[in-house]
Amino acid sequence: MLESRRDWLAKRGCKYLFVVAPDKHSVYPEYLPDWLVKSDKPSKVQQLVEHLKQHSIVPVLDLREPLMEAKKTAVLYQMTDAHWNYRGAFIGCQAVVGALACQMPELTPLPVEAFSWKPVLAPAGDLANILDDSSVREEKQFDFSPRLPLEPITITTDISRLPSHWATNAEPKISLNSKARGKAVVFRDSFAVSWYPFLGYHFREVIFIWRYHWDAAFLEREKPDVVIDEMLERFLNQQSPRDLRAKDSLQ
């Protein structure tokens, strides 16, 4: 499936990157309970990445390594939620930009110092909701603001670009940046929501689509410079490549 996507894009002069965002317990295994047996075998993600590096030229990025390194200096995931916080999302996003720079040398990752970071209290996340505990607050979230000369990225919603039946808060999002060049399309899940304010610094336009299968007609119309597939680790373990490839209908 990944090779068919890469080949389809290459015929159209478009770059490609497949990205796996790690589950929280893959970055913080030390917080798993003692009774949970921890396997010393490579995960499915590790197996896939190693296989691709040995037998394919599909560009693939496992974000576990940069996040494991960055957790030495900051907390990267929320305590009451399965998702990363904005600091973790930034680390992941800039690792993506660094990986894309191998194909697009004009791209340069931003340093963490390009933003001011401030720990903040936030509403409890999805794990607290599962436990039906509304009394807790999220203590591991960050507020951030770009430092000059950076300015905040504009985010809009435009369902006309890809007509579909979108769930509330899942509509296509578009970042606009008149100071950059190029267009990126990101097929993604909820983890990439936190990339909205960051990835747009590197492209004139970024279109975020909340689903894993592609729409060939949409890509033909938009003519992006690069397509990024972002998939959370646990969904990679569950998705059927055959089903996704059939839905892609790439010709």
N, C-alpha and C positions, 0 to 999 in steps of 0.2 A: 504493500500500500504506500509506504513512504517513498519507495523508489519510483512508483508510478506518478506520484505527486511531483517529486523533484524533476523527473523527466518532462512532464507536461509543462511545468513552469520554465524549464530551461529552453524549450522550443520557442518560448515567447520572451526570452531574454530576461526572465525574472529569477531572483535568488530565492533560496528556501532555507529554513531552519526549523528543526523539530526540537522542542524544549520540554523537559519533564520537571515540574515543580515537586519537590519532595514533601511527603506527609510530615507532620510535625514530629512524630516519634522517630523518623529517620534522621532528623537533625538533633533531637534531644532524647536519644534512647536511654539516657541515664535516669529519666523520670518515669520510665515504665515500671510497673509493680514487680516486685521480686518473684511473684508466683508465675509471671509470664515467661515462658521459656524463650530465650533469644537464640535464634538460629545463627550459626556462623557461616552459613552458605550465602552466596551472593543473591541479592534480590532480583526480581524480574527486570527491574530497571537496569541494574548493573549488568545482567546477562545480555540484555538488548543492546546497551551502549557498547559493550565489549565486542559483541558480534558485528555490529555495524562498523566499528573502527577496523575490524579485521577483514570484513567481507563486502563492504559497501563504501560508497563515497557520499552517502546521505549525511549532510551536516546535522549533528545531534549534540545537544547540550544537557547534561545532568547537573541541575543546580545544587545538588547536595554538597559538592566539594566547596564552592565559594561560600555557601551558607555556613558550613562547618567551620571554615576559617574565620568568617566574620562574627560568629557567635562568641568568640573570645573577647570581643570588645563591646558588644551590645546584645540585648535580648531581641530576637528576631521574630518570634511568634507570640500571639496573644495567649494569655493564661486561660481565659474563659471561652476560647474560640479555637476551631481547628485551623484557621487561616493564619498566615503570617501577618505581622503588623507592617506599618508603612516603612520602617527601617529595613525589615527583611525583604519587602517588595522592592525597595530601591536597590538592595544588593543583588537580587535576582535580575532585575531589569538591566542593570549596568553590566552584569555578566552576559546577558543576551546581546547587548550592544558590542561588547568585546568580542563575542563569538562572530557576530555579523561583520566585524571589521576585517576578518580574514577574507571575506568576499567583497566587502565594500570599504576600502581603506580610508575613505573620507570620514567614516564614523569614528568618534572618540568618546569613550565612556566618561561620564562626569564623576568627579571625586565626591566622596560623602560630604566634604567641606563646602560643596556648592550650595548646600542647604543648611539652615539653622534648624536644629532638632530640639524638641522639648517634650519630655514625658508628660502625659496627660491621663486623667481619668476618663474612661469612656463607658458607654452602656455595655452591659454584659453581652457576650456573643452566643454563638449557636450551641456550644457545649452546655452553657448554663441553661439555655432554653430546653435542651433535651432533658436536663435534670430538674426542670421546672423550678428553678431557683432564681427569682427575679430580684433577690436582695443583694446580690453581689455586684461589684463594679469591675470593669476591666482596668487593671493597673499597668499593663505592659503595652500600651499603645503610645504612639508618638504623634505630636503635631509638628508640622514642618512648614518652612517657607523658603522660597528661593532667595539666594543672596544676589545682589546686583553683580553683573549686568543681566542675570536671568530674570525673567518675568513669569508669572503664573501662566500655565497653558490653558487655553480655552477648550472646554469640552461641550459638545452639542449632541443631541439625539436626532437621528434622521432615519426613520423606518422606510422611507421611499427608496433609499439606495438598494435595499434588499427586501422586497415585500415578503412578509411571512406573518404567521400568527405568533407574536412575541408575548411572553409572559411579562407582567409588570416588573420593572427594573431590570429586564433582560434585553431591552431593545438595543439595536446597534448604536454604539457610541463612536464619536469622531473627535479626535483632537486636531486642533489647527495651530500652526506656527509659521507665520509669514517669514521668519528669519532663517528657516531651514529649507532643505530641498528634499525631494523624493516622497514616495508614498509607500506605506506599509499596510498590509492587511493582517490582522491577528485573529485566528480562530482559537477560541479559548474557553475556559471555564471561570468559576468565580474568583480564582486566585489572581487572574489578570486584571480584575477591577482596580486593584491597587497600583497598576501600572499606568492608569490614565494620566496622572499628573507628571509622570517621569519620561515615558517613551517618546512623547511628543516633542521633547527638546531636540530629537535627532532626525525628525522628518517634518516636512511641510504638512503632511496629513497622515493620520493613523486611523484606520477603521477597525474597531473591535467588534467581532461577531461571536456571540455566546453559543457556540455549538462546535462539534468536532468534525462533522462532514462538510465538504465543500460545495459550492455552487459555481459550476464552470462558467455559466452565462454571466454571473456577477463579476467574476474575476476577469473575464474577457472585456467587459465594459469598463471596469475600473483601471485595468492595466497597472497594477502595482509594481514597484521596483523589487519588493521582497514580500514573501508570505511567511508568517511565523505561526507554527502550530504549538500552542501551549497546552499541556495536559497534566493534570495532577496525578501523582504516583498511583493512588488507589484506583483511579479510573483507568489508567493504563493496564492495570491488572484485570479489569473487567470488560473493556471494550473489545468488540470483535473486529479485527482488521478487514475481514471479508465483507462484513456488513457495511463498514464505513466506505470501503472501496466501491461497493455497489452503489451506494448513495452518491458518491462523488460523480459518477458517470462521466469521467474524463475521456475525451476522444483524441 
